[in-house]
Each structure stands twice: as structure tokens, then as C-alpha cells.
Amino acid sequence: MLIKTNTEFIQHYFEDSSGVLGAYAEKVAIAESNKDVIDLLQDATKTNTPVTVVGGATGVTGGCLAFGGIILSTERLNNIGVIKPITDKKAVLKVGAGTFVSDIKNYVLKNGWMYPPDPTEKNATIGGNIATNASGGRGFKYGTTRDYINAVEIVFPDGSLAYIKRGIIFANNNNEITFQTSKGDKKIKLPDYKLPNIKNATGYFNYKNADLIDVFIGNEGTLGVIVSAEIVLIQPFETLFGGIIFFDDRKKSWDFVKEIRNLSKKQISENDINALSIEYFDRNALELIKKDYPMMPGDLDAGILFEQDCKKTNYDLLLDKWIKIIENYGIDINNVWFATNEKEQEEFRKFRHKIPERVNELVKKYKIPKVGTDIAVPHNKLEEMIYFCEDKFNQAKLMHLTFGHIGESHLHANLIAKSKEEYEKCRNIYLEIAKKAVELGGTVSAEHGIGKTKHPFAETMLGKKGIEEMRRFKLSLDSSNILGQNNIFKIK
Ligand SMILES: Cc1cc2nc3c(=O)[nH]c(=O)nc-3n(C[C@H](O)[C@H](O)[C@H](O)COP(=O)(O)OP(=O)(O)OC[C@H]3O[C@@H](n4cnc5c(N)ncnc54)[C@H](O)[C@@H]3O)c2cc1C
């Protein structure tokens, strides 16, 4: 175990991408083995010392920020194991929790496999992605991190280690599960609340007869420290093309998305349209990066970025199908940007990344935490949600921009506060938006988690009773409440 205490050298552990200020810790412990994690947690439980786990510190809700105690960094738990094919279409790979997801993706691709989850931020670790159930642009086709985690090794605050494999242990009808650890059996009872059946990262995951592994995916560093994971790999697609379409009327862009979503759902043969990603940028989001992309057409109301994977043999056929649909919306195809090779695809990735990057720069400039929504709603409620948000933003005269995963009806509206007063206004508006999302059957966080910045929104969705159930559940695994303090909810 490497221990750092010199303030100068640990300063950077006090920041993530949330803009939350004031984090501090006595020391940073850099684990080099499972045993290091076991020993540290065991000691911390005995001495009642808070422990906060940090992976890549790219989180946007302050989950990895410590306010006292010890920071446990996974940066040296970064082994990549051997790829084990299960069939010719599926393989598994064991990776250390601190491995960068970008390193995993590159490694498996070089070896003829693909790890599908594709969160935009490449400096995130697999442990962080699992702890937040990250997703990203290609979630439309591939789902979330959860869908590609076959097993995890997790250390609990009492120093016990468990290997939890998918498909082995399930909750009974009372929501109870018993499982083995290195220090004997643990019996837990999951929260009883019902979560909406859409993309969701709010609260501990549960569903009827839940698989044990799913309970620990998305736990935001509060239940245990994930030290390694076995991830699922699939065969990479042969090739892909993508486009960015600029609309002068956003309603047309929404209709376009509906049509593509429906066609993708109905796909029968590989010659049919089936989008890999469908991403949205509103007028203000495009305006924010106008300086970076001066070649963007003038009067814009919205942009849609899409990708479709395919074979080389049906590439032209599928591209033609997309072009026909795009033209049906009155779009001049010469104004559509296409990505037809790897270099152009990388440019698209940068384009998509540029917006959160510019937002984060503004957040740093004004030194006020970002207020960024992460709500998702059922598809038939998306427009109602967008209009509701816009009305609120415009009434309050706040700087705002919206972008994100429209294919999954999951958009990030970002409010940029320039002063503490504006920040309070933004938070109040966010609460109204959260309430509306819940009323429409949605979730208050679909991929970033609750962390330390979104407690009131979690309560809006799960109610006081739901928060109480989470507390009870956490304390059953972390009786001294040392781990990930104040992530998701506060312990009274
Ligand atoms: C520009 C930008 C773009 C982004 N795009 C996306 C996106 O497309 N999709 C998306 O989902 N997110 C996105 N994010 C958010 C962020 O990248 C994710 O939340 C990511 O999963 C965090 O991983 P990390 O390793 O940086 O974790 P950290 O920020 O270090 O930690 C996040 C949480 O996980 C916990 N944690 C970390 N490692 C472990 C572990 N081994 N065991 C237990 N708990 C652990 C921490 O305690 C904390 O609560 C983006 C962020 C930025 C800055």
C-alpha cells in the first residue's frame, strides 16, 4: 500500500468533475492488492474512519470527494487479464477496478473483441463505471455497464471479500439474499421500492428476485470496494458510419428521432436501419461550441448525431436508407456531416465531448458547481419534459443548454450559474424538474448517479420511505457507516 499525506501531492484527489469545492482528507491510500483494501477497510471500521473510494475522479456528482478520513485510490489495481472466449461471439475478461475503460477498449479491440459500453469520458475507470452504472452514447443499442458485468470481486467494510457471479444468487420473494464471503455468510434485505422500467441510476438497484450482482452495480462506493470485475466482450462490428444532421426546427429533429427509434426496434434483417447511437444537441449547446466548429451552418435549432454499425457488404445500402429518411425531413444532404472512416468517427467523438468539456470550463471559471440534469422519462413524455424545462429556464433567465441521449429519452440540461444566488435558483428549478420527471414516470438520474449533489432529487423519486430503506440496507453491510459517506443519501 502506498500512503501519501503531503498536501501538495494529494491536492488533486480533492477534485472531480462536479465542481464541488472544499474536499479534504488526512491521507490517500493507494491500494496495490486486494489485501491492501481488506486491511484498510478492516482498520477503518475498527477506528470509525471514513473511507472514500476514488477511481478516475471523472464523476460529476462528487461521489469520489472525501470530506475527512482516508481516500482509497484504485489507480494501481489496473491489471488486465487474459481474454477467455465462451463462444465465438462472447468472451470474458478479468480486469482490475482501477483500469481505465479506454485501455480496456483498446486492448480488447486489438485482440479481436469489443467491450460495448461507451461513456464519453475516457479517463474513467471500470470500477467507477460499475459503481455508477455508467452508459453513454451507444447505450441506445448496447445498454449500460450493468449489461456487461459478469462477476465482481468486492471487499466489504468489515474486510470480508466476496466473488459474486451473475446468474447464481437471487433475492427471494421477500427481497432477502444470503451469500458467502471470506468471513462467512451475509444475509441482506434489499430496499422494497419499485424503480421505473427505464434507464436508471438512482438508488440501489432492485427488481423482483434481483440477481445479487445487480445490487452492487450502481452503489456509488457506499456498500463495498470493487477490486476487480469480469467483463463481457462481444464480437466487434465490421464497420460503421455516422452523421450529424443540423435542423432549423427542433420539432422536426424529434420526429426524426421517433422514426429512427421505431425502425431500430423493428429491425428484422441486417439490411434494416438499426441505430447504434442517437444524440441530441439543442440550439444553445451548438452555440457553445460554434467557435470550435465555425463551419456549422447558420440558423440552427437542433442537431442530431447518429451512428449505425454494419458490414462492408451492406454499408452502401444502409447509408442510402438513412439519406432517404434524412431528405424526407427537408434537409439538404450537403449540409449533413458524415463520418465514414475512423478519423472522421474520432472527430465526431471529439464533437460530442466538446460540449461537456466547454461546460466544465465555465464551471471552473465561475467556481460555482454545475447544475446538470440527468433525468430520463418514458419516450411518449419527452416533449412535455423538454417544454417544461425550457419554460422554467427562460422564466428564470438562466444560461442553459441541453444535450444527450435522446434515443433513450435521456437528456442533460445544464444550467450555468455565475453567482451563489443563481446557483440557488438553478437548484430550485432542478427540484421542480425532478418532480415533473417523476410525475411523468421517469427517473432523476439515468447515468451519473446521485453522489453528494443530488440528494433532494433522489428523495423526490424514492420518497422518505425509500431513503430509509436504503439507509437500513447500507448499514446492514457497513454498520459503522465508514464507506462513501453521504453518497446517495445522508446517514442521520
Ligand atoms: C466530460 C465528461 C463526460 C462524461 N460522459 C459520461 C457518459 O457518457 N456516461 C456516463 O455514464 N458518465 C459520464 N461521465 C461521468 C463519469 O465519467 C462517470 O460517472 C464514471 O463512471 C466515473 O468513473 P471514475 O472512475 O472517474 O469514478 P470516480 O469519479 O472516481 O468515482 C465515481 C463514484 O464511484 C465510486 N467508485 C469508484 N471506483 C470504485 C470502486 N472500485 N469500488 C466502489 N466504488 C467506486 C466513487 O466512490 C464515486 O462514488 C462523464 C464525465 C465527464 C467529465
Ligand as a Chemical Component Dictionary entry (heavy atoms), coordinates in Angstrom:
data_LIG
# 
_chem_comp.id                   LIG 
_chem_comp.type                 NON-POLYMER 
_chem_comp.pdbx_formal_charge   0 
_chem_comp.three_letter_code    LIG 
# 
loop_
_chem_comp_atom.comp_id 
_chem_comp_atom.atom_id 
_chem_comp_atom.alt_atom_id 
_chem_comp_atom.type_symbol 
_chem_comp_atom.charge 
_chem_comp_atom.model_Cartn_x 
_chem_comp_atom.model_Cartn_y 
_chem_comp_atom.model_Cartn_z 
_chem_comp_atom.pdbx_ordinal 
LIG C1  C1  C 0 -16.570 15.099 -19.991 1  
LIG C2  C2  C 0 -17.300 14.005 -19.272 2  
LIG C3  C3  C 0 -18.112 13.147 -19.971 3  
LIG C4  C4  C 0 -18.810 12.132 -19.301 4  
LIG N1  N1  N 0 -19.593 11.297 -20.022 5  
LIG C5  C5  C 0 -20.276 10.306 -19.401 6  
LIG C6  C6  C 0 -21.113 9.411  -20.145 7  
LIG O1  O1  O 0 -21.217 9.485  -21.352 8  
LIG N2  N2  N 0 -21.793 8.471  -19.453 9  
LIG C7  C7  C 0 -21.692 8.344  -18.092 10 
LIG O2  O2  O 0 -22.335 7.465  -17.526 11 
LIG N3  N3  N 0 -20.918 9.172  -17.372 12 
LIG C8  C8  C 0 -20.203 10.135 -17.977 13 
LIG N4  N4  N 0 -19.400 10.977 -17.249 14 
LIG C9  C9  C 0 -19.327 10.818 -15.780 15 
LIG C10 C10 C 0 -18.193 9.882  -15.287 16 
LIG O3  O3  O 0 -17.206 9.680  -16.268 17 
LIG C11 C11 C 0 -18.770 8.548  -14.836 18 
LIG O4  O4  O 0 -19.608 8.742  -13.723 19 
LIG C12 C12 C 0 -17.728 7.474  -14.492 20 
LIG O5  O5  O 0 -18.355 6.237  -14.301 21 
LIG C13 C13 C 0 -16.889 7.803  -13.250 22 
LIG O6  O6  O 0 -15.782 6.908  -13.220 23 
LIG P1  P1  P 0 -14.471 7.264  -12.398 24 
LIG O7  O7  O 0 -13.531 6.119  -12.484 25 
LIG O8  O8  O 0 -13.946 8.564  -12.807 26 
LIG O9  O9  O 0 -15.083 7.300  -10.935 27 
LIG P2  P2  P 0 -14.913 8.399  -9.785  28 
LIG O10 O10 O 0 -15.359 9.718  -10.263 29 
LIG O11 O11 O 0 -13.556 8.290  -9.218  30 
LIG O12 O12 O 0 -15.976 7.829  -8.743  31 
LIG C14 C14 C 0 -17.352 7.822  -9.035  32 
LIG C15 C15 C 0 -18.090 7.048  -7.929  33 
LIG O13 O13 O 0 -17.732 5.672  -7.980  34 
LIG C16 C16 C 0 -17.157 5.249  -6.742  35 
LIG N5  N5  N 0 -16.092 4.292  -7.079  36 
LIG C17 C17 C 0 -15.065 4.467  -7.944  37 
LIG N6  N6  N 0 -14.340 3.343  -8.027  38 
LIG C18 C18 C 0 -14.920 2.440  -7.207  39 
LIG C19 C19 C 0 -14.629 1.088  -6.843  40 
LIG N7  N7  N 0 -13.587 0.430  -7.356  41 
LIG N8  N8  N 0 -15.429 0.460  -5.944  42 
LIG C20 C20 C 0 -16.502 1.102  -5.390  43 
LIG N9  N9  N 0 -16.824 2.385  -5.697  44 
LIG C21 C21 C 0 -16.047 3.043  -6.596  45 
LIG C22 C22 C 0 -16.663 6.515  -6.074  46 
LIG O14 O14 O 0 -16.607 6.378  -4.673  47 
LIG C23 C23 C 0 -17.718 7.509  -6.527  48 
LIG O15 O15 O 0 -18.853 7.405  -5.721  49 
LIG C24 C24 C 0 -18.685 11.993 -17.896 50 
LIG C25 C25 C 0 -17.834 12.855 -17.188 51 
LIG C26 C26 C 0 -17.147 13.846 -17.863 52 
LIG C27 C27 C 0 -16.226 14.731 -17.082 53 
# 
loop_
_chem_comp_bond.comp_id 
_chem_comp_bond.atom_id_1 
_chem_comp_bond.atom_id_2 
_chem_comp_bond.value_order 
_chem_comp_bond.pdbx_ordinal 
LIG C1  C2  SING 1  
LIG C2  C3  SING 2  
LIG C2  C26 DOUB 3  
LIG C3  C4  DOUB 4  
LIG C4  N1  SING 5  
LIG C4  C24 SING 6  
LIG N1  C5  DOUB 7  
LIG C5  C6  SING 8  
LIG C5  C8  SING 9  
LIG C6  O1  DOUB 10 
LIG C6  N2  SING 11 
LIG N2  C7  SING 12 
LIG C7  O2  DOUB 13 
LIG C7  N3  SING 14 
LIG N3  C8  DOUB 15 
LIG C8  N4  SING 16 
LIG N4  C9  SING 17 
LIG N4  C24 SING 18 
LIG C9  C10 SING 19 
LIG C10 O3  SING 20 
LIG C10 C11 SING 21 
LIG C11 O4  SING 22 
LIG C11 C12 SING 23 
LIG C12 O5  SING 24 
LIG C12 C13 SING 25 
LIG C13 O6  SING 26 
LIG O6  P1  SING 27 
LIG P1  O7  DOUB 28 
LIG P1  O8  SING 29 
LIG P1  O9  SING 30 
LIG O9  P2  SING 31 
LIG P2  O10 DOUB 32 
LIG P2  O11 SING 33 
LIG P2  O12 SING 34 
LIG O12 C14 SING 35 
LIG C14 C15 SING 36 
LIG C15 O13 SING 37 
LIG C15 C23 SING 38 
LIG O13 C16 SING 39 
LIG C16 N5  SING 40 
LIG C16 C22 SING 41 
LIG N5  C17 SING 42 
LIG N5  C21 SING 43 
LIG C17 N6  DOUB 44 
LIG N6  C18 SING 45 
LIG C18 C19 SING 46 
LIG C18 C21 DOUB 47 
LIG C19 N7  SING 48 
LIG C19 N8  DOUB 49 
LIG N8  C20 SING 50 
LIG C20 N9  DOUB 51 
LIG N9  C21 SING 52 
LIG C22 O14 SING 53 
LIG C22 C23 SING 54 
LIG C23 O15 SING 55 
LIG C24 C25 DOUB 56 
LIG C25 C26 SING 57 
LIG C26 C27 SING 58 
# 
